[in-house]
Amino acid sequence: MSSVQIEASWKTALRDQFEQPYFQALAAFLKNEKAAGKTIYPPGSLIFNAFNTTPFPEVKVVIIGQDPYHNPGEAMGLCFSVPKGVRVPPSLKNIYKELESDVGATIPNHGDLTSWAQQGVFLLNAMLTVERNRPGSHQKIGWQDFTDAVIRKLSDGREHLVFMLWGGFARKKKELIDGSKHLILEAAHPSPLAGGAFFGSQHFSKANAYLQEHGMGKVEWQV
């Protein structure tokens, strides 16, 4: 973790967190896991990809995922996103279907959401790492302390952001957000396990309407 670089505005905003004992313990845990030969996703250079692609002052929309994909080649440090050339995961397929229905977007043939991140869509997983083939394996090592602090920093330090909370896990983060100065959108998780309850939420058009109303500029959701 000591070699990982994080974008300057985030480094400033989160300096107090990097100095906390829990973060030092987290960094030590990951270092020891790698020394023991365990494979951790995403690769070290991509752990803070969401932060490095979307600087703190440029965030417009926050989408909260749970933990990274745990299969080889999938995790890239942006929630729900996979690199081009990798099979589009089922949840992302449903996100694309909702995009098509909501804003008329054409469903792409890849799952790389970098273009969203570059426009201010902060694609934050609550856990930033996972052990290969062990979903949820890093849920209790301190990442949630860190990402909860990130959500609070955004809520306190910015105005007129859109927070998209999909599924029960993400919706629990609502208590970290000041709903009087941000738009909080809640829906079922886009996973097929939710039985299609995500469809019809229209979060993408609602987000753009809110952003434009507050002079933030809309997001081009077409991937």
C-alpha positions in Angstrom: 0.0 0.0 0.0 2.9 2.3 0.6 3.6 2.3 -3.1 0.1 3.2 -4.1 -0.4 6.7 -5.3 -3.7 8.5 -4.8 -4.8 11.7 -6.6 -3.8 14.9 -4.9 -7.2 16.3 -4.0 -8.2 13.0 -2.4 -4.9 12.7 -0.6 -5.6 16.1 1.0 -9.3 15.3 1.8 -8.4 11.9 3.3 -5.1 12.7 5.0 -6.5 12.2 8.5 -7.7 8.7 7.5 -4.3 7.6 6.1 -2.9 8.4 9.5 -5.4 6.4 11.5 -4.4 3.1 13.2 -7.1 1.1 11.3 -5.6 2.2 8.0 -2.1 1.3 9.0 -3.4 -2.1 10.1 -5.2 -2.5 6.8 -2.1 -1.7 4.8 -0.1 -4.2 6.9 -2.8 -6.9 6.4 -2.6 -6.6 2.6 1.1 -6.6 2.6 1.2 -9.8 4.7 -1.4 -11.5 2.5 0.6 -10.8 -0.6 3.8 -12.0 1.1 1.9 -15.2 1.9 1.3 -15.8 -1.8 -2.4 -14.9 -1.9 -3.8 -13.2 -5.0 -5.5 -9.9 -4.2 -7.8 -8.0 -6.7 -7.7 -5.5 -8.1 -3.9 -5.2 -8.7 -2.2 -2.6 -6.5 -2.1 0.0 -9.2 -5.9 -0.1 -9.5 -7.0 -0.2 -5.8 -7.6 3.6 -5.9 -8.6 3.8 -9.5 -12.0 5.4 -8.7 -10.2 8.2 -6.8 -7.5 8.7 -9.4 -10.0 8.9 -12.2 -12.5 11.1 -10.5 -10.8 13.8 -8.3 -12.7 15.1 -5.3 -13.8 18.5 -6.8 -15.1 16.8 -9.9 -17.4 14.3 -8.4 -21.1 14.7 -9.5 -22.6 11.3 -8.9 -21.7 8.6 -6.4 -22.6 5.0 -7.1 -21.8 2.6 -4.2 -20.9 -1.1 -4.8 -20.0 -3.7 -2.3 -16.7 -5.4 -3.1 -14.6 -6.0 -6.2 -15.1 -8.9 -8.6 -13.1 -11.8 -7.3 -12.3 -13.6 -10.6 -9.1 -13.1 -12.6 -9.0 -10.1 -14.9 -12.3 -8.6 -13.8 -11.7 -6.1 -11.0 -10.5 -2.7 -12.1 -11.1 -0.4 -9.1 -14.4 0.9 -10.4 -17.6 -0.6 -9.0 -19.7 -2.6 -11.5 -17.0 -2.1 -14.2 -14.8 -4.6 -16.0 -12.1 -4.1 -18.5 -12.9 -4.3 -22.2 -12.6 -7.9 -23.5 -14.0 -9.3 -20.2 -17.5 -10.7 -20.2 -20.1 -8.2 -19.0 -21.3 -9.3 -15.6 -25.1 -9.9 -15.0 -25.6 -6.8 -12.8 -24.0 -4.6 -15.3 -26.1 -6.1 -18.1 -29.2 -5.0 -16.1 -27.8 -1.5 -15.6 -27.4 -1.3 -19.4 -31.0 -2.4 -19.9 -32.2 0.3 -17.5 -30.0 2.8 -19.3 -31.6 1.9 -22.6 -35.1 2.2 -21.1 -34.4 5.4 -19.2 -32.3 7.5 -21.5 -32.3 5.6 -24.8 -28.7 4.6 -24.5 -27.4 1.8 -26.9 -26.3 -1.2 -25.0 -22.5 -1.5 -25.5 -20.5 -4.7 -26.1 -18.2 -4.2 -23.2 -18.3 -3.4 -19.5 -15.7 -0.6 -19.0 -17.3 2.4 -17.2 -14.2 4.6 -17.3 -16.0 7.1 -19.4 -18.5 7.6 -16.5 -15.6 8.1 -14.0 -14.0 10.6 -16.2 -17.2 12.7 -16.2 -17.5 12.8 -12.4 -19.3 9.5 -11.7 -17.5 8.2 -8.6 -17.7 4.4 -8.8 -16.9 3.5 -5.2 -16.8 0.0 -3.8 -17.3 -0.2 0.0 -14.4 -2.7 0.1 -11.5 -1.8 -2.2 -9.9 -5.3 -2.3 -10.8 -8.9 -2.3 -9.0 -12.3 -2.3 -9.2 -14.3 -5.5 -12.3 -16.5 -5.6 -13.3 -15.4 -2.1 -16.2 -12.9 -2.4 -16.5 -10.7 0.7 -13.2 -11.9 2.1 -12.0 -8.3 2.9 -15.3 -7.0 4.4 -13.9 -6.8 8.0 -10.3 -5.6 7.5 -11.0 -1.8 7.7 -12.1 -0.8 4.3 -15.6 0.2 5.4 -14.1 2.6 7.9 -12.2 4.2 5.1 -15.0 4.3 2.5 -17.6 5.5 5.1 -15.2 8.4 5.8 -15.0 9.0 2.0 -18.8 9.2 1.8 -19.0 11.6 4.7 -16.3 13.8 3.2 -18.2 14.0 0.0 -21.5 14.7 1.9 -19.9 17.4 4.1 -17.5 19.0 1.6 -19.6 19.1 -1.5 -23.1 20.2 -2.5 -25.7 19.0 -4.9 -24.2 15.5 -5.5 -26.4 12.6 -6.6 -25.9 9.4 -4.5 -27.3 6.2 -6.1 -27.9 3.5 -3.5 -28.7 0.2 -5.1 -29.7 -2.7 -2.9 -29.8 -3.2 0.9 -26.1 -2.9 1.5 -25.7 0.4 -0.3 -28.9 1.8 1.2 -27.5 1.5 4.7 -25.0 4.2 3.7 -27.8 6.7 3.5 -27.2 7.7 7.2 -23.8 9.0 6.1 -25.3 11.5 3.6 -26.9 14.9 4.3 -30.1 14.6 2.3 -30.8 18.3 2.7 -28.1 19.3 0.2 -27.7 16.2 -1.9 -30.1 14.0 -4.0 -30.3 10.4 -2.6 -31.8 7.9 -5.1 -32.6 4.4 -3.8 -33.5 1.3 -5.7 -33.2 -2.5 -5.6 -29.8 -4.0 -6.6 -29.4 -4.5 -10.4 -28.5 -8.1 -9.8 -30.8 -10.7 -11.5 -31.3 -12.1 -8.0 -33.5 -9.0 -7.3 -36.0 -10.3 -9.8 -36.0 -7.2 -12.0 -37.0 -4.8 -9.2 -34.2 -2.4 -10.3 -35.9 -1.8 -13.6 -37.9 1.4 -13.9 -36.0 3.3 -11.3 -34.9 6.0 -13.8 -32.0 7.0 -11.8 -29.9 8.2 -14.8 -32.5 10.7 -16.1 -33.3 11.8 -12.5 -29.6 12.4 -11.8 -29.1 14.5 -15.0 -32.3 16.6 -14.3 -31.0 17.4 -10.8 -27.4 18.1 -11.9 -28.6 20.5 -14.6 -31.0 22.2 -12.2 -28.0 23.0 -10.0 -25.7 24.1 -12.7 -23.5 21.0 -12.5 -23.8 19.8 -16.1 -25.3 16.5 -17.1 -23.5 13.1 -17.5 -23.4 11.5 -20.9 -24.5 8.0 -19.8 -23.8 6.4 -23.2 -20.9 4.0 -22.7 
